[in-house]
Amino acid sequence: MDIDIMNSKFNGYIASLKKTIEVAHGCKPWHSKTVFVFEVSGGKNVFKGDVEIFSLVGHPEAKKCYAWSYECEMGVTRFATMLQLPPVRSAKDAVRIFTISRA
């Protein structure tokens, strides 16, 4: 795949995550980095993928937000966001707690 197309898709993905964070949390997100998370629960792979880390401007409590996409039961892609507030301290924590909350 052409590098420009890959960059365009990534930039569109990041823009969608940023908009989701703005709407859900009422603050301005700035993309910081991408980290890979592999989460296993009960011996089953529950998440394997990239989590985007955003710095936040204007949130009264959180300085960071973790965001990623996932496919729901009906095959629809959704976005998840988790603020870095206790007990969430890392991207792995965010995925784990999100997964538990959906069980």
Secondary structure, 3 states (H helix, E strand, C coil): CCHHHHHHHHHHHHHHHHHHHHHHHCCEEEEEEEEEEEEEECCEEEEEEEEEEEEEECCCCCCEEEEEEEECCCCCEEEEEEECCCCCCCHHHHHHHHHHHHC
